[in-house]
């Protein structure tokens, strides 16, 4: 297939591009390089620089590419920032998404795989989280993703666009070539590895009195290659609707730090800090539907493998892509 992939210079998009190309697909990456890295775009892909907020640029790129399907990763994704500047998130994640759908209609492209988020559920009624839970976002980031899910649902109903929403939390790990390089970095695993690299003195644990076995929050951590494979299964099959992607049980903050100490051989000092407002005890997604319908089976569910692959990439790219 020929895939039009937005956000292909970012973390998840770059590795999905690599996996698609390895399986023989053609990829056209559309990215404004605002937060992504040109060096993260596989040389086998065609890169078109452009911004989703520019309706004409998106349409021109789509008409030029004439793809079989779209994979949509381009989005702002910082929860705290979305609370400070919600309109930034609605302009890019929602208005930009509308431009993307309009471009698909103009080019007669009828399939899209949307990189959504379990943040659309807000505080879940139960864990593990299944696709039938009420969606009640508690921040503009999650709201913007839910709004675009609804836009795609109407586009499917009225325009025949086949839409899949993949909802997940923490992508992590790396391949040999591509890894995680954000500015600012807010994700736990790279922050822990920064301590092991000597870039930071310690890592903060925000609260150790949660209702969990060790008192720290439990979250999903899914290997980036497994996420990429889920997207490929979704685009190459005849599927629609939402699929949650999770690791089944989740890992606590202390577990992540302990495994990182084992993998890196570094003590990784940790400091207990006050809780952050709005952090639930557990956020873990059920993947039963993805297993049964997509045929998805993660290759790297073990936290040690995830952190080992991330550590290997950070060692070979000590300054990220800036080197």
N, C-alpha and C positions, 0 to 999 in steps of 0.2 A: 504494500500500500504506500501511497504518498501522503505524509502527515504534515499538516501545518501546525507547528507547535509554538505557542506563545510562552514567553518566559524561559526560553531554552538556554539563556546565559546564566540562569539562576541554579540553585542547588538541585532541586528535584528535577527541573526541566533538563538540565545538562546531562544528568545520568540517565534519564529516560531516553533522551536523544541517542546517547551512546548505545543503550540496549536495543533500541529500535534498529539502528544501523547495523549492529552485530547480527540481528535476525534477518537482514536483507531488505528492510524497508527504506524508502527515501524520506528525508526529513528537510523541511524548510522551517528554519527558526525565525520567529518574529520577536524582536526584543529591542527596547530602547536603551539598554545598557546602563540604566540609571542605578540599579542595584546589582545587576549581574556582571559578569566578567567576559570580555571577548575571548580570553584564553580558555574559558570553560565550554566554549562551543566546539564540538567535535569538528575537525577539519573536513570530514566527509559530508557534513551538512551544509546547506546554503543558508547564510545569515542575511536577513533583511532587517536593517535598522529602522525601527518605527515605533510609534506610541499608540496604544489603544485609544487614547483620548482624541487622537486625530482621525476622524471618521474617514477622510479621503485616503490617508496613508494605509489604513487597514484594508479598505476596499481594493485599492490598487495592488497591494501585496497579495491578497486572496485571489484576485482575478489573474494575476501573473502566475501564481503557484498552481492553481487548479487542482487542489488536493482531493483525495478521497475522503478525508476526515480531518477533524481538528482536535488537538489536545490543548487544553487551556490551563496554564500554570501561572500566567502573569497576574500578580496581585500584590498589594501591600498586605502585610501579615503580622504586624506588631500590635498586640492587644492594647498595651498601654498607650501607644501613639494614637490608636484609633479613638481612645477615650478623650485625648487632648485635641484631636483634629478630625472629627468624624466626617466632615465634608470631603476631606482628602480621600478617604476610603470609599465614599459613595461615588465620587467623580471617577476614580480609577476602576474600582472593582465592579461597580454597577453600570455607570454610563459607558465606560470602556467596554464592558461586556455586551451592552446593547449594540455598540458599533461592530463588534465581532459577529454577532448574530446577523446584523444587516448585511455585512460583507459575505457571510455564508449564503444568505438567500440570494444575493446578487450573483454569486458564482455557482449556485445550485449545488452547494455542499450540504449534505443532510445527516451528518453524524458528528457528534462532539462528545468528548470525554472531559468532564469538568473536575479539576482538582479542588474539591470542596473541603470541609472541615467538620469534625465532631463538635466544634464550638457553636454550630447551629443549634445544638440541643440545650445549651446553657447548663444549668444545674440539673443533671439527669435524675429521673424518678427512680432509676435502678441501674445497677452496674453488674455485669457488662452491659453496654449500651447497644440496643438493637434498633433497626431502622424504623420501627413503628413508634418510637418514643415521641412525645410532643417536642416540637422545635421552638425553644424560647431563648433566643440569644440574649446574653447579658452585656454585650459590648458591640460597638459599631462594626468591628471586624467580622464577628459571627453574623451580625445582621446583614452586612453587605453580601456575604456568601449565600445566605438564605434567600435574599432578594433575587440574586442571579439564578439560583435554583428554580425559583418560581417563574422567572422570565423564561427559562429554558422549558419548563413544564408547559407554559402557554405556547411557546414556539413549536413544541412537539404536537400539541393538540391542534393548533391552527395552521401550522406550516409544514408539519411532517418531519421536523428535525428530530432525529433519534438521539436522545440525550442520556448520558450516564453520569451520576454524581458519585465520586469516591470521597468518602468522609474519613479522615484520620487525624491523628495528633502529631506526634513527634517523629519526623523523619530523621534518621541518623545512620552512621556508617559511611562508607565510601567505596569507590572502586580504586584500581591502581592509579588511574589518571585524574579522576574528578572527586572533589570532596566539598566540605562545608566551609564557606568563607563569607561571613556576613559582617557588615559594618553599620550599626553596632551589633555585636554578638550577644544574643540573649538566651541561647539554648544551653541546657545543662551540660551535655556531654562535651562539646567543644570548650566550654568554660573550665570544666575539670581538667581537660587536656592542656589548656593554657597554663594551668598551675604546674602540671608535670613538665611542661616545656620551659618553665621559669619566666613566663610572661606575666604571671600573677602570683601573689604571695599565698593566696588562699581562695577557697570557694565558700560562698555563703549558703547556708541551709535556712530557708525561710520558714521557721517553725518546726518544732519537734514534738508537738503535743496533739497531733492529729489522731483520729480513730483508725489507726493502722498498726500492724504488728510492731514496727519500730518507731512509730510516732511521726514519720515524715510522709509527705504526700506520695501517692502512687500514681504513675502515669504510664501511658503507652509509649514504647520506644520500638519503632519498626525500621528494619534495615532498608536503606534507600533502594537497593536492587530489588527487594521484594515489592516495594511500592511501584517501581517501574514496571515490573512484570504484571502487576494487577492492571495497570493502565493498558498494557499491550493486550492482555486477555480481553479487556473490555472493548477495545477498538477493533479487534479482529473477530469478535463474536457478534451475535445478534442480540444485544442486551439493551435494556433501558432501566431508568430509575436509580435509586440510591443503593450504595453498598458501603457498609462500614468496614474499615480495615484496622485490625488490632492484633495484639500479640496474645490475647486470651486472659492473662492474669495481671500484667503490668509489673513494673519495678518501682521500688521506692527510691527517693533521693539518696538515702544512705546506701542502698544496694548499688546504685550507679557509681557512687564514689568508691565503695569498697572494691568493686570489680575493676575500676580504673586504676586503683592502687596496685592490684594484682597484675594487670596487663602491662602497666608502664614501669613498675618497680619503683615508683616515686611515692613518698608518704602522703602527698596531697592534703595539706592541712585544711581543715574545715572549721567554720565558725557558725554557731547558731545565731540567727538574726530573727527579729520579730516577724510574725506572719505577714504575708501580703494580703490586702483585702480581697475577698472573693475567691480564694483558692479552695476548691473542694477537696475533701479527703482523698477521693479516688476518681479517676477518669480513665476508664478502660472500655474499649469498643469490642463488641462481639463481631467475629468474622464468619459466623456460620453460613450466612447467606452467600458471602463471597466464595467460601469453600464449595458450597453445593451448586451454585449457579455459574460462577465464573470458572470453577475448577482451580481456584487459587490455592497454592500451598507454599507458604514461606520457606525459603531455603536457609535463612539465617535467623531463626527465632531466638537463639541464645544470646544473652546480653554480652557475654565475653567475646563472641565473634564480632558483634556489632562494634564494640569499643576497640577491639584489636584492629579491625579494618580502618576505623577512623584514626586511630593512633598512627598506623602505618602511613596514612596519607599526610597527616600533620607533620610527621617526621621528614617525609620527602618534600613537603611544601611548608617549611617553617614560617614563611611570611605569606602563606596563602597564594593566591594568584598574583599578588603584587610583585613576587620575585621574577 
